[in-house]
Amino acid sequence: MKIWTRYLISMVLMLILLTAWTSGTVASPVDFSGTWTGPYLYDHEYALGKSGDLTVVMTQTGNGVTGTFETSSGSQGSFEGQVEGTTLALHFTSPVDGQRVSGSFKAEMIEGIIVWEGIGASSGVTQSLRGALAKNWIKDIDRALSLSKDIFPVDANAPASPRYTTGNLWVWAKAPEGETLVSAVLVTPLLEVIPLLEWDEERQRFKGDVDMEVDQVETLYPNGIYTYVIELAGGTRGAYFAGLVGSFPSQYPNVTAPLPGELVDESQPLTLSWDPWTSPGLYTDIAIYFDVDHYQPKQSHETECEIPAFTLPENRWDTFKVEFSRFSGYAANKGIEFFSYIRTAPHVIESQWLGKVAVHLPSGQVGGGLMIGLDGTGIASASLIPPAGASGGPVALAKGKENMLGWQGVARFTSLAQMESAYPDGTYTLRVVYQDTTQEDISLTVSGSYPTQVPEITSPVHLSNLYWWEDIDLAWHTWTEFGGTGNMVNCTVERLDAATEPAYYTADEVWSGSDGMVSDGGTIEPGLLNPGNTYAITPMFVKATTHPGVFKATARAVFVNTAVIPDSRLDVSLSGSGSGMVAGFDGKINGSSSGGTLSAVYNRHEQVVLVAHPDKGSVFEGWMGDPDCADGVVDMSSDKSCIACFRQIALGGLLNILLTE
């Protein structure tokens, strides 16, 4: 390992001992006394997954910290520093063996571990580092971390070129031999805490996963150190780590047999095949998942897998998932998961539903909506036929966008009277035509009254401006009819073409959720709404009925706008009798005192880490300008201006530096 890299690590350790961004605002300093261990990664080795380990022994007296460190490569050193409250941004230089190394780092204490990242420079070369430390590092534990891009067939019955459709983070943790695991969470490099809530009795482990949009995979879960924080029976706490590095495989072979939508005989062995993987690269393997949790590992040169007879249950769809992974060390990998669907019976209907909704619009007008859906397999088409005497015609169902098995239909009207005339109460026929040309008619009867109360929506108010990057708290007055068995609240958020009520009837649904226990609101997660759009937010209050799969509901719609927030500009200048250069963690800001004011544009609320490097004969005295610049970490909530202050060193001080270097 290069000298400057080793001493970057020493500076990280010094800053970690001096710095803690805790999850709350605590006035007193965090106590760092004790022995800490953990891994680190630095940027030019991300592609290969190389890393090192640190062991730190420290003592804290009041706000003062002293200690020693040692790396897995044999580098040793000592340090001292000062903790001020719980946060401190530190910049310093360290003349050692002819090298002068400087750096700026940030750290956070969370779930009993220290997560840190920073940037350091030596001889004009800048590098970033990431790592985590724990007081009880439990090594050699069976655990897994997988970040994947998932590819589904465009149509289960019409094979087509694959495409990315979702992203997934999947993780599980086990206890050390002879111990009992009570709880486990995963802490990501961006400090998201993911509880592992699902207990796998067969494998005696906690597991969990997170689904996301495919373009968010590497933004939300970047390369770096991921930390498992576990609790064992008896109260013992510990941690183990996973280093996620490298890139996703560039190739994703197609599943060639069975074809998507193909009918198979569950009583016979089945061979699953895929195209050869021509460029697997290093640290690769293939995992085959079928029938939910059944799993078979394969070597990267293999192209098929035999599935035993009667492994797949009859009369349903079954899913194959072929995962092509690139392993990155520390039991973590990045993979492309290719899904394929087959069916083991000609057709089956799993569930169906029919509902009538009275929609109360902001103008006071009451519209109407008829909603139909079914889940099943082997379906070619489906439609709803109204009862005799209805003026409305059949309603065709279309295959859902998100669910391979779901078929959905809707009919909307500008008034409730129009809907009741077109689709009155009575017995409806849900007609399903299967792919083998057979047909099935399902009877659904709608009757009864709508809920008599329509709670007002209290937040957000009608046509309010929302901040699209934050959580949106949705609230309504308590529903006095709520609480009966089977009652439910379902909320839809729909993007509109304009802030008019007619547009409500042609909107695209972007989010929905239901909660049968809460009557006073819910939360729309950030990122689901986009800036500069108008949305209809419609909680639907569903009254329990005696007919399975049939309901009547009352909904209240409001329209809201999302504000377009401009980018923020950061200006950085240098002042004082000395000289030097400044750089941003992301590289947008980079220049010296001769370059004048340095400027860059950032997304609103993006965080920028600034680093200042003094020239020989100068020292860096700190940041001035906007108050948020003081620690070198700038929140771009608005335009900001920062000043790096350098002071020229007196002759005696300069000679001392030259002699030590």
KOLKE-600062 format. One record per residue (C-alpha): residue in one letter; x, y, z. Coordinates in steps of 0.2 Angstrom, whole numbers, plus 5000, padded with zeros to 4 digits. Example, Ala and Ser with C-alpha at 12.3 -4.5 7.8 and 13.67 -1.06 7.14 Angstrom:
BEGIN
A506249785039 S506849955036 
END
This chain:
BEGIN
M500050005000 K500750174996 I501350285010 W500150425007 T498650305007 R499250235024 Y499250405031 L497550445024 I496950305035 S497850375050 M496950545047 V495250455045 L495550375062 M496050545070 L494450625063 I493350485068 L493950495085 L493550685084 T491950685074 A490250615077 W488650655068 T487450575079 S485650535074 G484950665086 T485550835092 V486550795108 A487450925117 S488850815125 P490250725116 V490150545112 D491250435122 F492450345110 S493450255123 G493850075120 T494449965105 W493649985088 T493949875073 G493249875055 P493549875036 Y493850025024 L493850045005 Y494750174995 D494050234978 H495450164965 E495149994972 Y493249984971 A493349894955 L494249744962 G493549744979 K495149764988 S495049835006 G496049845022 D495649825041 L495849955055 T496149925074 V496050075085 V496350085104 M495750255111 T495550345127 Q494450495130 T494550615144 G493250745144 N493350815126 G495050755123 V495550595114 T497150505112 G497550335105 T498450215093 F498050135077 E498649985066 T498049935049 S498049755042 S499549805031 G500649835046 S500550025047 Q500550095065 G500350265073 S499650375087 F498450525087 E497650655098 G496250775096 Q494750865103 V492850815102 E491750975102 G489950925106 T489550785094 T490150865077 L491750935071 A492450955053 L494350935054 H495750985041 F497550955045 T499250915036 S500450775042 P502250785036 V502950605036 D504350515027 G504450655014 Q502550655011 R501350785016 V499550715017 S497950815021 G496150775022 S494350815027 F493150685033 K491450665041 A490850525053 E489250475061 M488850365076 I487250265073 E486650095080 G488250085091 I489450095076 I490450235067 V490150255048 W491450375040 E491950435023 G493150575018 I494350645005 G496250665007 A497650724996 S499550694994 S500650774981 G499150844971 V498250674971 T496550664978 Q495650504984 S494150464994 L493950335008 R492450245016 G492350125031 A491450075047 L492050035065 A491349935078 K491749895096 N491349705094 W491749655076 I491149475074 K492049395059 D491849245049 I489949245050 D488749175037 R487849315030 A487349385012 L487049555004 S486449564986 L486049714975 S485149674959 K484349744943 D482849634939 I482349594922 F480549534918 P479749474902 V478849614894 D477349494892 A477249324900 N476449254885 A477449344872 P479349324874 A480249484870 S481949564873 P482249584892 R482249754900 Y482649814918 T481049844927 T481549854946 G482949854958 N483149754974 L484249754989 W484149584998 V485049535014 W485049405028 A486049385044 K486349235055 A487049215073 P488749145077 E488948965080 G488148915097 E487249085099 T485449145096 L485049295086 V483749415093 S483749555081 A484749625066 V484749785056 L485849835041 V486650015040 T487050075023 P488450195018 L487050335017 L486550295035 E484850215030 V484450085044 I483549935037 P482749815050 L482849635045 L481149585052 E480749415043 W481249265052 D481749115041 E481448965053 E482148835041 R483848925040 Q483849005057 R484149185050 F483349355049 K483149425031 G482349575022 D482349665006 V482049834998 D481249854981 M481550014971 E481550094954 V483050024943 D483750194941 Q483850224960 V484950064963 E486650144963 T486050314970 L485250234986 Y486450094988 P488150144982 N489850054984 G490450055001 I490449965018 Y488749905024 T488649855042 Y487549725050 V487149775068 I486549625078 E485949585096 L486149405103 A485249325117 G485849395134 G486049575127 T487749555118 R487849675103 G489049655089 A489349695070 Y489949625054 F490249705038 A489949685019 G490949775006 L489949814991 V491149864976 G491349844957 S490049854943 F488549754938 P488849614925 S488749684908 Q487849534900 Y486149454905 P485849294896 N484049244891 V483149104898 T482748984883 A481748844891 P480448844896 L479748994887 P478849124897 G476949074898 E477348894893 L476248764900 V477248624909 D476848454917 E477248464936 S477348274937 Q478848274926 P480648334928 L480948504920 T482548574913 L482848764914 S484048824901 W484848994897 D486049064884 P487949044888 W488649184898 T490149234886 S490949364898 P490749324916 G492349404922 L493049374939 Y492249324955 T490649264946 D489349134948 I487549084944 A486149054956 I484448974951 Y482849014961 F481248924957 D479548894966 V479849044978 D481248984989 H482048834981 Y483848874976 Q485248784966 P487048864964 K487848844947 Q489548874940 S489749014928 H490048894913 E488448794916 T486948834905 E485548724912 C484748664929 E483548514931 I482048544943 P481348384951 A479648324947 F478248384959 T479348524964 L478148654956 P476348654963 E474948634951 N473648754945 R474648914947 W476049024939 D477848984944 T479349094944 F481149054939 K482449184943 V484149154936 E485449274945 F487049314936 S488149394950 R489849474952 F490449444969 S491349584978 G492049504994 Y491449525012 A489949415006 A489149544995 N488749544976 K487949644962 G486949544950 I485749544935 E484149434939 F483249374924 F481449314928 S480449194918 Y478649134921 I477748964917 R476148894922 T475748714928 A473848714923 P472848784909 H472048914919 V471548964937 I470649114945 E471449164962 S470349314966 Q469249444959 W468349604965 L467149734960 G466749904968 K465750064966 V466450224972 A465650394975 V467050524972 H466850694980 L467750824970 P468450994976 S467051094967 G465750994977 Q465250884963 V465050704966 G465750594952 G465650404951 G466850264948 L466650074944 M468249974948 I468549794943 G470049674945 L470549494945 D472149384948 G472349224938 T473349124926 G473149074908 I471949224904 A471749284886 S470549424890 A469249474903 S467749594903 L466349644915 I464549634908 P463249744918 P461549674923 A459949694912 G459249864910 A460949954913 S461350084900 G463250054901 G464049924891 P465349794895 V466949854903 A468549774896 L469949734908 A471749764904 K473349674911 G474049774925 K475749864923 E476549804939 N475749634942 M476049494929 L474449404934 G473349554937 W471949614926 Q471049784929 G469649894923 V468850054927 A467350164922 R467250344928 F465850474927 T465750664930 S464150634941 L463650494953 A461950494944 Q462750454927 M463650304935 E462050234944 S461150244927 A462450164917 Y462950034931 P461550014944 D461649894959 G461349714953 T462149554948 Y463649574936 T464549444926 L466449444925 R466849344909 V468549274907 V469149194891 Y470649084893 Q472149054882 D471548884877 T469848964871 T468848904885 Q467749034894 E467149054913 D465749174919 I465949234937 S464449314946 L464649474957 T463249564965 V463349744971 S462049804983 G461849914999 S462350095003 Y463850205002 P464750265018 T463750405024 Q465250505030 V466550585019 P467950645030 E468750805025 I470650795020 T471550915031 S473350905024 P473850945011 V472451075007 H471651094990 L472851154976 S474351174989 N476151174983 L477051024989 Y478950994991 W479250844980 W480950794989 E480150775006 D478850655014 I477050715012 D475950685027 L474150655021 A472750675035 W470950675036 H469650695050 T469250535060 W467950425051 T466650375063 E466050235053 F467850165053 G468250015065 G467049885058 T467749725052 G468249735034 N468249925033 M469749995024 V470550155018 N471450155001 C472350304994 T472750344976 V473950474969 E473650514951 R474650634940 L473550754930 D473750844913 A473051004921 A472251064938 T470551034932 E469250904937 P468950824920 A470850784920 Y470550674935 Y469650544924 T471150524913 A472550514925 D473850384927 E474050304944 V475750324952 W475550264970 S474250174980 G474150104997 S472950045010 D472850035029 G471349955038 M471850005055 V472250195054 S470950325051 D471850485052 G473150485038 G474650415030 T476250465021 I476750485003 E478650435002 P479850564994 G480250534975 L478450474971 L477950644965 N478950744952 P479250924952 G478151034941 N476550924940 T474850924947 Y474150774956 A472450714962 I472550634980 T471050524983 P470850425000 M469450304997 F468450245012 V467750075010 K466250005019 A466249815023 T465049715013 T464349535015 H464849494997 P466649434995 G467649534983 V466249664981 F466249844990 K465550014990 A466550164995 T466550354997 A468150454991 R468650634993 A469850704980 V470950854982 F472150924969 V473950984973 N475451054964 T477251014966 A478451164965 V479851174953 I481451214964 P482951294955 D484651234956 S485851304969 R487451394965 L489051374976 D490451504975 V492151474983 S493551594984 L495251604993 S495851745005 G497251785017 S499151805016 G499451625012 S499051514997 G498351344993 M496951254983 V495151194986 A494251044980 G492550974982 F492250794986 D491250774969 G492650864959 K491551004953 I492551134963 N494351114960 G495651264959 S496951364967 S497151544973 S497651604956 G495951554948 G494851684956 T493151624962 L492651444959 S490851404955 A489751254953 V487851214952 Y487051084963 N485351004965 R484351094979 H484751014996 E486250914989 Q487750915002 V489450964996 V491050925006 L492451055003 V494351015006 A495651155007 H497551115004 P498851245009 D500451264999 K502151255007 G502451395018 S500551425021 V499251355033 F497351335032 E496451435045 G494651385041 W493151425031 M492151595031 G490751665021 D489051585023 P488851515041 D488451335034 C490251335027 A491051335044 D491351145044 G491651125026 V490051025023 V488851135014 D486951095012 M486451174996 S484651235002 S485051394993 D486451484984 K487951484996 S489651574996 C491151505005 I492951575008 A494451475012 C495651575023 F497551535021 R498951615032 Q500851625027 I501951545040 A503351645048 L505151595042 G505451485058 G503951385056 L504251355038 L506051295042 N505351175054 I504151105041 L505551085028 L506650995041 T505250875046 E504850835028 
END
